[in-house]
């Protein structure tokens, strides 16, 4: 086998592996839904400005009400660009309380971007982070900021 053929086979195997990872055969549906509101306190920890842009770090302190009842604490990193309405953030928070009457804790990971005012946000349960009666928790959260309040919808399941 020539070195070129070996390289092509290796590249083909890599493409197949990435395709299997990126496109799972069957997406697993979340079958339970929780909703409610939350309050959040954001406190700046660090901020760096340069060339019309900035990077910041903030602490998060939340109080959840509704099907998800409890508190969370976390950290957020932000990136603001010189272009109005374009920014990004990542955050991790640890929730402690109850979900539909089951007690425990779990972590959420946020990834958000805004492109000239168009937002995109993903908030997911960190795999295997559930404790107590929330062990095995999987889920995704959406956040609604309309009406001046923070509301959430949490689609989840517990394995």
Residue pairs with C-beta under 8 A, 6 or more apart in sequence:
28 138
28 157
30 138
30 139
30 140
30 155
30 156
30 157
31 157
32 100
32 155
32 156
32 157
32 158
33 153
33 154
33 155
33 156
34 66
34 67
34 68
34 99
34 100
34 152
34 153
34 154
34 156
35 66
35 67
35 151
35 152
35 153
35 154
36 64
36 65
36 66
36 67
36 68
36 69
36 151
36 152
37 64
37 65
37 66
37 149
37 150
37 151
37 152
38 62
38 63
38 64
38 65
38 68
38 150
38 151
38 152
39 62
39 63
39 150
40 60
40 61
40 62
40 150
41 60
41 61
41 62
42 58
42 59
42 60
42 76
43 58
43 59
43 61
44 56
44 57
44 58
45 56
45 57
45 58
45 59
45 75
46 56
46 57
47 54
47 55
47 56
47 57
48 54
48 55
48 56
51 82
52 81
52 82
53 79
53 80
53 81
53 82
54 78
54 79
54 80
55 77
55 78
55 79
55 80
56 77
56 78
56 80
57 75
57 76
57 77
57 78
58 75
58 76
58 78
59 73
59 74
59 75
59 76
60 72
60 73
60 74
60 75
60 76
60 91
60 93
61 71
61 72
61 73
62 71
62 72
62 73
62 74
62 93
62 95
63 71
64 70
64 71
64 72
64 95
64 97
64 152
66 152
67 99
67 100
67 154
68 95
68 97
68 98
68 99
68 152
68 154
69 97
69 98
70 95
70 96
70 97
70 98
71 95
71 96
71 97
72 93
72 94
72 95
72 96
72 108
73 93
73 94
74 91
74 92
74 93
74 94
74 108
75 91
75 92
75 93
76 89
76 90
76 91
76 110
77 89
77 90
77 91
78 87
78 88
78 89
79 87
79 88
79 89
80 87
81 87
83 116
84 116
84 117
85 114
85 115
85 116
85 117
85 118
86 114
86 115
86 116
87 113
87 114
88 112
88 113
88 114
89 110
89 111
89 112
89 113
90 109
90 110
90 111
90 112
91 108
91 109
91 110
92 107
92 108
92 109
92 110
92 126
93 107
93 108
93 110
94 105
94 106
94 107
94 129
95 105
95 106
95 107
95 108
96 104
96 105
97 103
97 105
98 104
99 134
99 137
99 154
99 156
102 132
102 133
102 134
102 158
103 132
103 133
103 134
104 130
104 131
104 132
104 133
104 134
104 135
104 137
105 129
105 130
105 131
105 132
105 134
106 125
106 126
106 129
106 130
106 131
106 134
106 137
107 125
107 126
107 129
108 123
108 124
108 125
108 126
108 141
109 123
109 124
109 125
109 126
110 121
110 122
110 123
111 121
111 122
112 119
112 120
112 121
112 122
113 119
113 120
113 121
114 120
121 142
121 143
122 140
123 140
123 141
123 142
123 143
124 139
124 140
124 141
125 137
125 138
125 139
125 140
125 156
127 138
129 137
130 136
130 137
130 158
134 158
135 158
136 158
136 159
137 156
137 157
137 158
138 156
138 157
138 158
138 159
139 154
139 155
139 156
139 157
140 154
140 155
140 156
141 152
141 153
141 154
141 155
142 152
142 153
143 150
143 151
143 152
144 150
144 151
144 152
144 153
145 151
